[in-house]
Amino acid sequence: MGKIGLFYSFKSKKTAKIAGIIHNAFSGVDVHLVNVDEVHKEQFLEFDQMIFGVPTWFDGELPNYWDELLPALEDVDFSSKKIAVFGLGDQKGYAENFCDAIGIMTTFFEEKGALIVGNFPLEGYTFERSKAVKDGQFRGLPLDQENQARLTHKRIENWVEIVKKEFN
């Protein structure tokens, strides 16, 4: 497994908590925590594999820090990179755009040549629509801390095992 970067906002409390759990689930693997609020585009090139943590804000939007960062990455070639994404959302309160940020992120990086890994099954979720769904599965790990927090640890364990295999 190559050098892994785990990118998320250290200021986003729920995402930071989940990132910590994911970091611990990669026990024995060197995963570097990277603060998206302070990252420079050159830092993305330091990693062979990347994990991005991104909550969905409002009606299916990226948080400001990701929304402002992505345009700076337009000219970066991610074709040699493997990327996994986890996201937070509320499938009851925002059922029509549950974890859309996962879909926005995976589409962006896929268009830049990255290989998206860490798809996750739809079973156990109840929502109307999501940009995170493609070919009958999520393009990353959706987590609903508002309605299904009790399922978070098991979902993370399962997802991390998938990502570890696909990062190899």
C-alpha positions as CSV (number, residue, x, y, z in Angstrom):
1,M,0.0,0.0,0.0
2,G,1.4,3.4,-0.9
3,K,1.3,6.6,1.0
4,I,-2.3,7.4,2.2
5,G,-3.6,10.9,2.9
6,L,-6.9,11.3,4.9
7,F,-8.2,14.8,3.9
8,Y,-11.0,16.5,5.9
9,S,-11.7,19.7,7.7
10,F,-10.3,19.6,11.3
11,K,-13.0,22.2,12.1
12,S,-16.0,20.1,11.0
13,K,-16.7,18.3,14.3
14,K,-18.7,15.3,13.1
15,T,-16.5,14.7,10.1
16,A,-13.4,15.0,12.2
17,K,-14.8,12.5,14.7
18,I,-15.5,10.0,11.9
19,A,-12.1,10.7,10.3
20,G,-10.5,9.7,13.6
21,I,-12.5,6.5,13.7
22,I,-11.5,5.7,10.1
23,H,-7.9,6.5,10.9
24,N,-7.9,4.1,13.8
25,A,-9.6,1.4,11.7
26,F,-6.5,1.5,9.4
27,S,-4.4,0.2,12.3
28,G,-1.0,-0.8,11.2
29,V,-1.2,1.3,8.1
30,D,0.5,4.7,7.8
31,V,-2.3,7.1,7.1
32,H,-1.5,10.9,7.2
33,L,-4.2,13.3,8.5
34,V,-4.4,16.4,6.3
35,N,-6.4,19.5,7.2
36,V,-8.4,20.6,4.1
37,D,-8.6,24.1,5.5
38,E,-4.8,24.5,5.1
39,V,-3.9,22.2,2.3
40,H,-2.0,23.2,-0.9
41,K,-2.6,21.5,-4.2
42,E,1.0,20.1,-4.2
43,Q,0.2,18.1,-1.1
44,F,-2.3,16.0,-3.1
45,L,0.6,14.8,-5.3
46,E,2.5,13.4,-2.2
47,F,0.0,10.6,-1.8
48,D,-0.7,7.5,-3.9
49,Q,-4.1,6.9,-2.2
50,M,-6.4,9.5,-0.7
51,I,-9.4,9.4,1.5
52,F,-11.7,12.4,1.5
53,G,-14.2,13.2,4.3
54,V,-17.0,15.5,3.2
55,P,-20.4,16.3,4.7
56,T,-23.3,17.3,2.6
57,W,-24.5,20.8,3.5
58,F,-28.0,22.2,3.0
59,D,-29.7,20.9,-0.1
60,G,-26.8,18.8,-1.5
61,E,-23.9,21.3,-1.5
62,L,-20.2,20.9,-0.7
63,P,-18.9,22.7,2.4
64,N,-17.2,26.0,1.6
65,Y,-13.7,24.7,2.1
66,W,-14.1,21.9,-0.5
67,D,-16.1,24.1,-2.8
68,E,-13.3,26.7,-2.8
69,L,-10.5,24.0,-3.1
70,L,-11.8,22.0,-6.1
71,P,-11.3,24.8,-8.7
72,A,-7.6,25.0,-7.6
73,L,-7.3,21.3,-8.5
74,E,-8.7,21.6,-12.0
75,D,-5.2,21.3,-13.7
76,V,-3.9,18.4,-11.4
77,D,-3.6,15.0,-13.0
78,F,-5.0,12.4,-10.6
79,S,-4.6,9.5,-13.1
80,S,-2.2,7.5,-10.9
81,K,-4.3,8.0,-7.7
82,K,-6.8,5.9,-5.9
83,I,-9.5,7.8,-4.1
84,A,-12.1,6.8,-1.5
85,V,-14.7,9.2,-0.1
86,F,-16.8,9.1,3.0
87,G,-19.6,11.5,3.7
88,L,-22.1,12.6,6.3
89,G,-25.7,13.3,5.5
90,D,-29.3,13.1,6.9
91,Q,-31.4,10.6,5.0
92,K,-34.6,11.7,6.7
93,G,-34.2,15.5,6.7
94,Y,-32.6,15.7,3.3
95,A,-33.9,12.5,1.6
96,E,-33.8,14.1,-1.9
97,N,-30.1,14.7,-1.8
98,F,-28.7,12.3,0.8
99,C,-24.9,12.5,0.9
100,D,-24.7,14.3,-2.5
101,A,-21.2,15.5,-1.6
102,I,-19.9,12.0,-2.1
103,G,-21.2,12.0,-5.7
104,I,-19.9,15.5,-6.3
105,M,-16.4,14.6,-5.1
106,T,-16.2,11.2,-6.8
107,T,-17.3,12.7,-10.1
108,F,-14.8,15.5,-9.9
109,F,-11.9,13.3,-9.2
110,E,-12.9,10.6,-11.7
111,E,-13.0,13.3,-14.4
112,K,-9.4,14.2,-13.3
113,G,-8.4,10.5,-14.0
114,A,-8.5,9.1,-10.4
115,L,-9.7,5.6,-9.8
116,I,-12.6,5.7,-7.3
117,V,-12.6,2.9,-4.7
118,G,-14.7,2.0,-1.7
119,N,-18.1,1.6,-3.2
120,F,-20.7,0.6,-0.6
121,P,-24.1,-1.2,-0.8
122,L,-27.4,0.7,-0.6
123,E,-29.0,-1.8,1.9
124,G,-30.0,-0.3,5.2
125,Y,-30.5,3.3,3.9
126,T,-33.8,5.0,3.2
127,F,-33.7,8.1,1.0
128,E,-35.2,9.4,-2.3
129,R,-32.2,10.4,-4.3
130,S,-28.5,10.8,-4.0
131,K,-25.7,11.9,-6.4
132,A,-23.6,9.4,-4.5
133,V,-25.4,6.5,-6.1
134,K,-24.1,5.0,-9.4
135,D,-24.7,1.6,-10.8
136,G,-26.8,0.5,-7.8
137,Q,-24.3,1.3,-5.1
138,F,-22.9,4.3,-3.2
139,R,-19.6,5.6,-4.6
140,G,-18.2,5.9,-1.1
141,L,-19.3,5.4,2.5
142,P,-22.4,7.4,3.5
143,L,-23.0,7.9,7.2
144,D,-26.1,9.3,8.9
145,Q,-25.1,10.4,12.4
146,E,-28.6,12.0,12.9
147,N,-30.6,8.9,12.3
148,Q,-28.3,5.8,12.3
149,A,-25.4,6.6,14.5
150,R,-25.6,3.1,16.0
151,L,-24.6,1.6,12.6
152,T,-21.6,3.9,12.1
153,H,-18.8,1.8,13.6
154,K,-19.8,-1.4,11.8
155,R,-20.2,0.4,8.5
156,I,-16.8,2.0,8.9
157,E,-15.2,-1.4,9.7
158,N,-16.8,-3.0,6.6
159,W,-15.8,0.0,4.4
160,V,-12.2,0.2,5.6
161,E,-11.8,-3.5,4.7
162,I,-13.1,-2.8,1.2
163,V,-10.8,0.2,0.8
164,K,-7.7,-1.6,2.1
165,K,-8.2,-4.4,-0.5
166,E,-8.7,-1.8,-3.3
167,F,-5.7,0.3,-2.2
168,N,-3.4,-2.7,-2.6
